[in-house]
Amino acid sequence: IFTAVPRAPPVAVFKLTADFREDGDARKVNLGVGAYRTDEGQPWVLPVVKKVEQMIANDNSLNHEYLPILGLPEFRANASRIALGDDSPAIKENRIGSVQSLGGTGALRIGAEFLRRWYNGNNNTATPVYISAPSWENHNSVFVDAGFKDIRTYHYWDAAKRGLDLQGLLDDMEKAPEFSIFILHACAHNPTGTDPTPDQWKQIAAVMKRRFLFPFFDSAYQGFASGSLDKDAWAVRYFVSEGFELFCAQSFSKNFGLYNERVGNLTVVGKDADNVQRVLSQMEKIVRTTWSNPPSQGARIVATTLTSPQLFAEWKDNVKTMADRVLLMRSELRSRLESLGTPGTWNHITEQIGMFSFTGLNPKQVEYMIKEKHIYLMASGRINMCGLTTKNLDYVAKSIHEAVTK
Ligand code: PLP
């Protein structure tokens, strides 16, 4: 009965890691992975997470009963609070709600499913959904799988100037049909590492408001862009202060290093409390048939950390450790390429923010890096700065130089 099933293509980023593992060359480097690595090239369990895990293990009041369908209340409330800010007008006015989800992906998926069912007409699969060009490749798939039929891209990356194409983006918003959905990266845009400035966000918000466009923020790297949780949430908070109704999908995979615990949160900001409660009641139905109720361990770790001033301070310090290492690798790579005299400009390496950098290497150069140099990176030229270490920097810089000059 399964003989006619075609084989689906592998997921690029996981395939790259599998190829890297199989590569026997001693010089090999993985710049494709979407996770933090230490200067020894190892995964990092945040010290605050280790500490809280022990507290949880020793807490005899905890058990493994089901959580509520919408998740752990103290996790949901505090996750939304760090996205929207302590003095968010929407929180004060009691017009926010949230759903604990399986990672940021789960938050996007529940949000997308809800929008298809209830936004802009019931089960309206024709509402255009706009995704930045380029974007994290799963955005497209999540909205396709949720049933949306009209997925479009909006201008974002200007390859020639290696920066944001603000005019292209604003033009696309002007032309988009009213009520279109726009997926916006809250900070540390994946894969380009290029965010709008506050002033540019203001221009974006003004057009979106005038054109009745729906903002669906994806916040997967809060703390990674600037090292400050508040700064990295600026765009979301500004939109809320402008009176938008919006969704914000949060992932705690990167900023807590809890990749495999699947900790995410979907915040809904609505018009009033009653409105939000009705939305949540529908989301509860969606969760019930999707994963029924979420896992507790990651949510407990995050909730415990966010509710203790001392643990919260420790966490911010841990996030800063990660963000600082990324910054160091950026400046070290740039200075090496500049001293090698590698053709082109390399200021974008330090100007881009977050974990990723869009190097500007073309697919042929990427192929050369992989095949000849055993340095693994995405075909788009995206590299994860955390794949760089003080030990492999020289080799990577020289290899990029050769790829560009050969
Ligand atoms: N959104 C973006 C932009 C991402 O880069 C990622 C992960 O790479 C996610 C969402 C999903 O994160 P999670 O692993 O928590 O599902």
Residues whose N, C-alpha, C, O or C-beta is under 5 A from the ligand:
A	BS01	PLP	G34 L102 G103 G104 T105 G106 W136 N190 D218 A220 S251 F252 S253 V263
